[in-house]
């Protein structure tokens, strides 16, 4: 069977390696270069190293709780049940996980986890270690890799996917396509994601008619340093080690918001940070001055903060929420199968249901590895009836060219501004309705270059995210709608950055 894997993060790498091991003819398409995706940027670890008193069942409960009860129990069970085998496979691939004194994998604590169960490598360089190890395996395998091969659209015939068309017009046929193209952080001007996260796989699936779901749930990471050098994530593991959030007067405020304080679910912490900054007109600060061994345990963060002029061992660092992760995506079953025959999706591109309305910290690398392997193992199976129940969102103008009636014309900067202000961390009905109208008046240029293709994909995904957010009238997890007119004056999300 000829298999095309699109994307080279942990999900794509795992799927390609497993499919190759099963005897398939595998080709990987990489938009840029190997090791450039989100996996290599992941500071946090991978959940699933269970110690005394811990279990997969408790991990599942934490995952469901963090997702505000919106997660799919079947998908969550598949995730946590696959954790042990996933960690063993990564160790076999050469990932040098950090070890405790007794030689076991060291376990870290992160927000919304009941117990320490996070495995790290190189302190805060887990993603890079995993990417390096799996990429080395890939290069020694029989998988053919095409770098600088930007997938533009799915090739379909009678509703079945049979290949990929690249931006340069090249057509590559296949019996199976696995989309592992990551998220869509570039919908927003401030994001922890690398530059290539433009929602490509989701946009391709939408254009082909595949169902998507849960796109309204965009996770904003609460502790991101944003300055002239750009957005830089300060891992949740630092708070797990004892760092605290303080306001302009140095007062710790998170226990006013949640009984778990700084270790509350990410959506709770992000909103609290935003409210505090907006109320005081001054940034919240992450105080890690009482955490021992910062340079030793978090070498990547330490080096970057010092490069930017911050001595976080001596003084708190200003932080702000920034777009981090997309919980929704292409609807799949637990084998990565989509509603379109011949198409699978894994990782952040997919919506398996494991994350619910808010992803539990360090479940993303685990998801990519677990479901990447499951998808590869499903390729040769007889096609069952698709178990998904969601329907595609309205196309909201689709690919039609529409005149711009008023306001600025389409540009990536204009799109990011609309998404940040009206479909960001804090939302209201009027703003969401205006965002949907604005996005529907725009049309991206007919893509002829990679940058134009990215812009076209962002517009397709932005319409879907805004439409989904407008349709969900209640607040749930990361989707938070202001309910009172008295709250309206606080809805100036540029101020989260402007107060720097």
Secondary structure, DSSP 8 states (H G I E B T S, - for coil): -EEEEE--SHHHHHHHHHHHHTT-EEEEE-SS-TT-SHHHH--S-EE----TT--HHHHHHHHHHHTTT-S-HHHHHHHHHTHHHHHHHHHHTT----B-TTSSB--B--TT-SS--EE-STTT-HHHHHHHHHHHHHHTSS-EEESS--EEEEEEETTEEEEEEETTS-EEE-SEEEE-----GGGSSSBSS-TT-S-HHHHHHHHHT--EE-TT-EEEEEEEEEETTEEEE--HHHHHTT-EEE-TTS-B-GGGT-TTGGGS-HHHHHHHHHHHHHHHTS-EEEE-TT-TTHHHH-HHHHHHHHHTT--TTTS-EEEEEEEEEE--EEE--TT-B-SSTTEEE-GGGEE-SSSTTS--TT-HHHHHHHHHHHHHHHTTS--------------TTTT------SS----HHHHHHHHHHHSSSSB-HHHHHHHHHHHHH-------SHHHHHHHHHHHHHHHHHHHHHH--S-BTTB-B---GGGGGG--TTHHHHT-
